[in-house]
C-alpha cells in the first residue's frame, strides 16, 4: 500500500513538472518570435506563469517581424 502511494506521489510531481514546463518549451520552440523578444516572453513566463503564455499565444510577435 505504501509503495502505491509513493508511486502516485511521484507521478503527480512528474505531471505537475510537465505541465509547468510545457509553456516554456512551447515558447522556446516557437517561430513567432526570436532574440530579445523571446527572452522577454520567457522572463514573463517565469514571473507570471500561464497567464503570460496565454498572452504570448494571443499577442506575439509584438512588433514587426524582420524577414
C-alpha positions in Angstrom: 0.0 0.0 0.0 2.8 2.4 0.9 4.6 1.8 -2.4 1.4 2.6 -4.3 1.0 5.9 -2.5 4.7 6.8 -3.2 4.3 5.9 -6.8 1.2 8.1 -7.1 3.0 10.9 -5.4 5.9 10.7 -7.8 3.5 10.5 -10.7 1.7 13.7 -9.6 5.0 15.5 -9.2 6.1 14.5 -12.7 2.7 15.5 -14.1 2.9 18.9 -12.4 6.5 19.4 -13.7 5.5 18.6 -17.2 2.5 21.0 -17.1 4.7 23.7 -15.6 7.5 23.4 -18.2 5.2 23.0 -21.2 4.6 26.7 -21.9 8.3 27.4 -21.6 9.2 24.7 -24.1 6.5 25.9 -26.5 7.8 29.5 -26.4 11.4 28.2 -26.8 10.5 26.2 -29.9 8.1 28.8 -31.4 9.0 30.6 -34.6 6.7 33.5 -33.8 9.4 35.4 -32.0 13.2 35.4 -31.7 16.1 37.1 -29.9 15.3 39.6 -27.2 11.6 39.4 -27.6 11.7 35.6 -26.9 13.8 36.3 -23.8 11.3 38.9 -22.6 8.4 36.4 -23.0 10.4 33.7 -21.2 11.1 36.2 -18.3 7.4 37.0 -18.2 6.6 33.2 -18.1 9.0 32.9 -15.1 7.2 35.6 -13.1 3.6 35.2 -14.2 3.4 31.6 -15.5 0.4 30.5 -17.5 -1.1 34.0 -17.9 2.0 35.1 -19.8 1.8 32.1 -22.1 -1.8 32.9 -22.9 -0.8 36.5 -23.8 2.1 35.1 -25.9 -0.3 33.0 -27.9 -2.6 36.0 -28.5 -0.1 38.9 -28.9 3.2 37.5 -30.2 5.0 38.9 -32.1 4.6 42.4 -30.5 6.5 44.3 -33.2 7.0 43.8 -36.9 8.8 40.6 -37.8 12.0 41.2 -39.7 12.3 38.7 -42.6 
